[in-house]
Amino acid sequence: MKKVERINLIMRYINNRARFTISELMQEFTISRSTAIRDIREIEAMGMPLVSEAGRDGGYFVMHNSVLPEVRFTDDEVKALFIAFMATRNQQLPYLKSRQSIAEKLLGLISESQQDDLIFLNRILLFEGTNPHDPDLLDLSDIPHPMVEKLFQTLLVDRYLSITVNEKSVKKSYPVYLLHLYHEKSLWLIEGFDLKGEEKRIFPVDQIISVQPCPIESRTSKQKIAEKLREQTEAINLVLELGPKAIAQFKKYHPLHVSLSYTDPYQTTAVLKTFIDVEKPEEVAELTNWLLFLGEDFTIREMPGEMLESLQERLRLYCP
């Protein structure tokens, strides 16, 4: 690790703690005692107001009510922030109006040479959903449903919601405790616990016509919600190991209730675990079609007999 990068990391480490010791720095950053002391002295010279405590259990702490030095980014950190920012430009994320001001502030924090690097990257990098003729142009499909920002604002105050949904031209209201708000297959979805029906449900955000805090009398304690969810947890009966080709197919399309757990840092192998209700033939048929869509780059670790028979029968039709 370069010295400049280590100094930056130590400064953040110090800012996040009430006190610290030389031994803790040595262990955290795998450095010698003399290196830790030199780094501390350099950080003090930069203006960080550190106070040392004498004695056997002594250490350091940051003086309260003091001005800390400005945050500095390494070249790699600047590129990581900028590329992540670009990659999410066309992902139907909320607060689109704030993105331009964020970009301007980020550019204001860095040197001219770093700015030149980012301008060059902005010209040559294109991500999924980006218009190659005008990368800064947002298509209509890039703009999130207006209810998404309303949900963000409400959730920061309260996760108990009363939502009204337009289901096939019929308005229905549900008291819900929100578990997750997520974006999948170009859709924003709420995964919530229906406080009245006492079950987990998924609501497409584009079907929600109003959201407000749930009345106190309709609420259920978080402990009771957790107990109900544990009772309703379905046993896993389908386990697959996926290779890179199957993962690529998975990203193109997968059922909403199916997710991956990557097993290597480069996301080239993964494990898929889910539950298949073999009492529902339509679900078995749907999953069979989807497994064929994944291709040959997966290994079956566990699968219900009914599902295996359906898959073998389908393969016999294709390969008599």
C-alpha positions in Angstrom: 0.0 0.0 0.0 1.3 3.4 -1.0 2.1 5.9 1.9 -0.4 8.5 0.7 -3.2 5.9 0.5 -2.2 4.6 4.0 -2.2 8.1 5.5 -5.7 8.7 4.1 -7.0 5.4 5.5 -5.5 6.1 8.9 -7.1 9.6 9.0 -10.5 8.0 8.3 -9.9 5.3 10.9 -9.0 8.0 13.5 -12.1 10.2 12.6 -14.4 7.2 13.3 -13.1 6.5 16.8 -13.3 8.2 20.1 -9.7 7.1 20.9 -7.0 4.8 19.5 -3.6 3.5 20.3 -0.4 2.9 18.4 -0.9 -0.9 18.9 -4.3 -0.7 17.2 -2.9 1.1 14.2 -0.1 -1.5 13.9 -2.6 -4.3 14.0 -5.2 -2.7 11.7 -2.7 -1.6 9.0 0.0 -4.2 9.4 2.8 -1.7 10.0 5.7 -1.4 12.5 5.6 0.7 15.6 8.1 3.2 14.1 6.0 3.6 10.9 2.8 4.1 13.0 4.5 6.9 15.0 5.8 8.5 11.8 2.4 8.5 10.3 0.8 10.0 13.4 3.4 12.8 13.3 2.7 13.5 9.7 -1.0 13.5 10.2 -0.6 16.0 13.1 1.6 18.2 10.8 -1.2 18.2 8.3 -3.5 19.9 10.9 -5.4 17.1 12.5 -5.8 18.1 16.2 -4.7 15.0 18.0 -4.2 14.9 21.8 -2.0 12.2 23.4 -2.8 10.5 26.7 0.2 9.5 28.9 0.3 6.3 30.9 0.3 2.5 30.5 -3.2 2.6 28.8 -2.6 5.8 27.0 -3.4 6.6 23.4 -4.7 9.4 21.2 -8.0 11.1 20.6 -9.2 13.9 18.3 -9.7 17.3 20.0 -13.4 18.2 20.0 -14.7 21.4 18.3 -11.7 21.6 16.0 -11.5 22.0 12.3 -10.4 18.7 10.6 -8.4 18.7 7.4 -10.3 18.4 4.1 -11.0 15.0 2.7 -8.5 13.9 0.0 -9.1 11.2 -2.6 -6.5 9.1 -4.2 -6.5 8.7 -8.0 -8.0 5.2 -7.7 -10.7 6.4 -5.3 -11.7 9.3 -7.7 -12.0 6.9 -10.6 -14.0 4.3 -8.6 -16.5 7.0 -7.5 -16.8 8.4 -11.0 -17.2 5.1 -12.8 -19.8 3.9 -10.2 -21.6 7.2 -10.8 -21.6 6.7 -14.6 -22.7 3.1 -14.4 -25.8 4.0 -12.5 -26.7 7.0 -14.8 -29.4 5.0 -16.6 -30.8 2.8 -13.9 -34.1 4.5 -13.0 -32.7 5.8 -9.7 -34.4 8.5 -7.6 -33.0 12.0 -7.1 -32.0 12.4 -10.7 -32.1 16.2 -10.4 -29.3 16.1 -7.8 -26.8 14.2 -10.0 -25.5 17.2 -11.8 -24.7 19.1 -8.6 -23.0 16.0 -7.1 -20.8 15.7 -10.2 -19.9 19.4 -10.0 -19.0 19.1 -6.3 -16.9 16.0 -7.0 -15.0 17.8 -9.7 -14.4 20.7 -7.4 -12.7 18.4 -4.8 -10.0 17.0 -7.2 -7.0 18.3 -9.1 -6.9 19.4 -12.7 -5.1 16.3 -13.8 -7.7 14.1 -12.1 -10.4 16.2 -13.8 -8.8 15.5 -17.2 -8.8 11.8 -16.5 -12.5 11.8 -15.6 -13.4 13.8 -18.8 -11.5 11.3 -20.9 -13.3 8.4 -19.2 -16.6 10.0 -19.7 -15.9 10.2 -23.5 -14.9 6.5 -23.9 -17.0 4.5 -21.4 -20.5 3.4 -22.2 -22.6 1.3 -19.9 -25.8 -0.7 -20.4 -28.7 1.6 -21.2 -26.5 4.5 -22.3 -27.2 6.3 -25.6 -24.0 5.9 -27.6 -24.7 9.1 -29.6 -25.4 11.2 -26.6 -24.3 9.5 -23.3 -25.7 12.4 -21.2 -29.2 12.0 -22.7 -31.7 10.4 -20.4 -34.3 8.3 -22.2 -37.9 8.3 -20.9 -37.4 4.8 -19.6 -34.5 6.0 -17.4 -36.7 8.2 -15.3 -38.0 6.4 -12.2 -41.7 6.3 -11.2 -42.4 9.4 -9.2 -43.6 7.3 -6.3 -40.1 6.0 -5.7 -38.8 9.3 -4.3 -42.0 9.6 -2.2 -41.3 6.2 -0.8 -37.7 7.1 0.0 -38.8 10.2 1.9 -41.5 8.3 3.8 -39.3 5.4 4.7 -36.7 7.6 6.3 -39.3 8.5 8.8 -41.4 5.3 9.2 -41.3 1.7 7.8 -45.0 1.2 8.7 -46.9 2.2 5.7 -50.5 2.4 4.4 -50.3 1.9 0.7 -53.1 2.1 -1.9 -52.6 -0.1 -5.0 -54.4 -0.1 -8.3 -54.9 -3.8 -9.1 -56.7 -4.3 -12.4 -58.5 -1.0 -12.1 -59.6 -1.8 -8.5 -58.1 0.3 -5.6 -57.0 -1.7 -2.6 -55.4 -0.5 0.6 -52.9 -2.5 2.6 -51.2 -1.8 6.0 -47.6 -2.9 5.4 -44.3 -3.1 7.3 -41.6 -2.6 4.6 -38.9 -5.2 4.5 -37.1 -4.1 1.3 -37.4 -1.6 -1.5 -35.5 -2.9 -4.5 -35.0 -2.5 -8.3 -35.1 -5.6 -10.4 -35.7 -6.2 -14.2 -36.4 -2.5 -14.7 -39.1 -2.5 -12.0 -39.1 -1.0 -8.5 -40.7 -3.3 -6.0 -41.7 -3.3 -2.4 -41.3 -6.4 -0.4 -43.4 -6.0 2.7 -45.2 -7.8 5.5 -49.0 -7.4 5.1 -50.1 -6.5 8.6 -53.7 -7.5 8.0 -53.1 -10.7 6.0 -50.0 -11.5 8.1 -47.9 -12.6 5.2 -45.1 -11.4 3.0 -46.2 -9.7 -0.2 -44.5 -8.0 -3.2 -46.0 -4.8 -4.6 -44.9 -3.2 -7.9 -44.2 0.5 -7.2 -45.8 1.6 -10.5 -49.1 0.2 -9.2 -49.0 2.3 -6.0 -51.2 5.4 -6.2 -50.7 6.7 -2.6 -48.5 6.0 0.4 -48.6 7.4 3.9 -47.7 6.3 7.5 -49.8 3.5 8.8 -52.2 4.3 11.7 -50.9 3.2 15.1 -53.9 1.0 15.8 -53.1 -1.1 12.6 -49.5 -1.8 13.5 -47.9 -5.1 14.7 -44.7 -5.2 16.8 -41.5 -5.9 14.9 -40.9 -8.9 17.1 -44.3 -10.5 16.1 -43.6 -9.7 12.5 -40.2 -11.5 12.8 -41.9 -14.5 14.4 -44.5 -14.8 11.6 -41.8 -14.5 8.9 -39.9 -17.4 10.6 -43.0 -19.5 10.7 -43.6 -18.9 7.0 -40.1 -19.5 5.8 -40.2 -22.2 3.1 -37.6 -25.0 3.0 -35.1 -24.7 0.3 -35.5 -27.6 -2.2 -33.6 -26.3 -5.3 -29.9 -25.7 -5.1 -27.8 -25.1 -8.3 -24.2 -24.2 -8.9 -23.9 -21.7 -11.7 -20.9 -21.0 -14.0 -20.2 -17.7 -15.8 -22.4 -18.5 -18.9 -25.4 -19.4 -16.7 -24.8 -16.3 -14.6 -24.9 -14.2 -17.8 -28.2 -15.8 -18.7 -29.5 -15.3 -15.1 -28.8 -11.5 -15.4 -30.9 -11.4 -18.6 -33.9 -12.9 -17.0 -34.9 -14.7 -13.7 -38.1 -15.1 -11.7 -38.6 -12.5 -9.0 -38.3 -14.9 -6.1 -34.9 -16.3 -7.3 -31.6 -14.8 -6.3 -27.9 -15.6 -6.5 -25.1 -15.8 -3.9 -21.7 -15.3 -5.6 -18.9 -17.7 -4.5 -15.8 -15.9 -5.8 -14.7 -12.2 -5.9 -15.1 -11.9 -9.6 -18.7 -13.1 -9.7 -17.9 -16.0 -12.1 -19.4 -18.7 -10.0 -22.5 -18.6 -7.8 -25.0 -20.7 -5.9 -28.8 -20.4 -6.5 -31.1 -21.5 -3.7 -34.9 -21.3 -3.8 -38.2 -23.1 -3.0 -40.4 -24.8 -5.6 -43.9 -25.6 -4.8 -44.3 -28.9 -6.5 -48.1 -28.8 -5.8 -48.3 -26.1 -8.4 -47.7 -27.6 -11.9 -47.6 -24.2 -13.5 -44.7 -23.1 -11.3 -42.8 -26.4 -12.0 -43.4 -25.8 -15.8 -42.2 -22.2 -15.6 -39.0 -23.1 -13.7 -38.3 -25.9 -16.1 -38.5 -23.5 -19.1 -36.2 -21.1 -17.2 -33.6 -23.8 -16.4 -33.4 -24.7 -20.1 -32.9 -20.9 -20.7 -29.9 -21.0 -18.4 -28.1 -23.4 -20.7 -25.7 -26.2 -19.7 -23.4 -24.2 -17.4 -24.9 -25.2 -14.1 -24.7 -28.2 -11.8 -27.7 -29.6 -9.8 -26.9 -30.0 -6.2 -30.5 -30.5 -5.0 -33.8 -30.7 -6.9 -37.3 -32.1 -6.1 -38.1 -35.3 -8.0 -41.1 -33.7 -9.8 -38.9 -31.0 -11.1 -36.2 -33.4 -12.2 -38.8 -35.5 -14.1 -40.2 -32.4 -15.8 -36.7 -31.3 -16.9 -35.8 -34.8 -18.2 -39.1 -35.0 -20.1 -38.5 -31.7 -21.7 -34.9 -32.6 -22.7 -36.2 -35.9 -24.3 -38.5 -33.8 -26.5 -35.6 -31.7 -27.7 -33.0 -34.6 -27.9 -34.9 -37.8 -28.7 
